Amino acid sequence: HSLTLATPNRVAMSHACAARHSCSSVVAVISHRGRAALLRRFSSAARAPPVIDLSPLRDGGLSSSSPLVREVADACEQWGFFQVVNHGVDEDLCARAEEQQRAFFALPMEVKECMRRSADNSRGWYNDELTKQRRDWKEGLDFGSTPPMDWSLADADARNGTLDGYNRFPPADLLPSFRPTMLEYYDALAGVATGLARLFSLGLGMPADFFEPYLRRTQHTSYLRLNYYAPYTGEDPTQLCISPHKDAGFLTVLRQDVGCHSLQVRDRQGPHGGGAVRPGPR
C-alpha cells in the first residue's frame, strides 16, 4: 500500500490521518507490490514528488546524517509532499478499512444525517464543507483522539469530550465492523506519523525525540478524515471536488484511491506549478 506525505491532499476516496500541531507536510502510502513500478515511473519523470523507502526507519540507528533523513528533509523543503513505501501498515488492514469506508458512504442519507456535524460537535459526517470560501463536492467523516485514548469507553462517555466534541460512528447493527476496523487503522497511521516526526526532528538538526512530548498518545489532537468525492453532476465547469489548499496541522498521512488520479501538488520551483500525483498500483 502507499502512503502520501504532502500539504495538498485529496482524491476520490481517501483516508487522511492528520496530527495537529505547527508545520505541515503530507505523506502518501504505497503498496509493496506497487513500489518498483512507482519508483521507475517517478525516477524517469522530471520534477516529480519523491518516493521514499522507510525501511531504514524501522531498522533504527538513524542520525541527522542518514540518507533517509536527508531525503525527507529535501522533500519537505521542495514539495511539502512525498510518497512512502515499506511504511509498515498492514495491507490487509488497509483493504478492510477501504471496504468499511465504502460501506459507510453507501449508507442511506437519513442514516448519515443522524451523524451530521453540528455547532457543538464538529466530529461526524458532513457534505457541506467550504474550502477557500467555496463549497466542496464531497462527503466526509471525521473522528479522532480522545483525552483518555481508551477505545473501550463508549464514544459519548464524558471522559471522551474534546474541544471538537465527541466521536460519532454508524450504528453497530448496520456496520458492526466499522468502528473497530477504523480505530485499528487510526492507530496504525498514527504510528507512521510518529516515525515520520522523528525524521523531521533529525532533519531540523534536533534530537529524534524532540516532538514526542507533543505527540504522545494522550497529548495530540489527531483525527482521521474519510473523504468521498462523488462524480460531479452539476453544470459549473469550474467546480472542483475541493479547492487548492494547504492542510492545517503538523502532518497529514494520506492513502489515495488507486482508481482516481485527481490529486495534485505544487512544485515550488517548477515552471508550471506542479501536477498530478498517481497512486502506486496495489
Salt bridges, closest charged atoms under 4 A:
ASP53 OD2 - ARG35 NH2 2.85
ASP74 OD1 - ARG70 NH2 2.90
GLU77 OE2 - ARG70 NH2 3.55
GLU91 OE2 - HIS32 NE2 3.88
GLU91 OE1 - ARG33 NH1 3.40
ASP92 OD2 - ARG96 NE 3.04
GLU98 OE2 - ARG102 NE 3.05
GLU98 OE1 - ARG255 NH2 2.54
GLU98 OE1 - ARG282 NH1 2.90
GLU113 OE1 - ARG116 NE 2.82
ASP128 OD2 - ARG116 NH1 3.30
GLU129 OE2 - ARG117 NH2 3.19
GLU129 OE1 - LYS138 NZ 3.21
GLU129 OE1 - ARG225 NH1 3.22
GLU139 OE1 - LYS112 NZ 2.95
ASP142 OD2 - ARG117 NH1 3.23
ASP142 OD2 - ARG225 NH2 2.73
ASP155 OD1 - ARG179 NH2 3.01
ASP157 OD2 - ARG159 NH2 2.98
ASP164 OD2 - ARG20 NH1 3.05
ASP164 OD2 - ARG123 NH2 3.79
GLU184 OE1 - ARG96 NH2 3.35
ASP187 OD1 - ARG217 NH1 3.15
GLU212 OE2 - ARG198 NH1 2.19
ASP236 OD2 - ARG134 NH2 2.78
ASP247 OD1 - ARG10 NH2 3.83
ASP247 OD1 - HIS245 NE2 3.09
ASP257 OD2 - ARG102 NH2 3.34
ASP267 OD2 - ARG47 NE 2.85
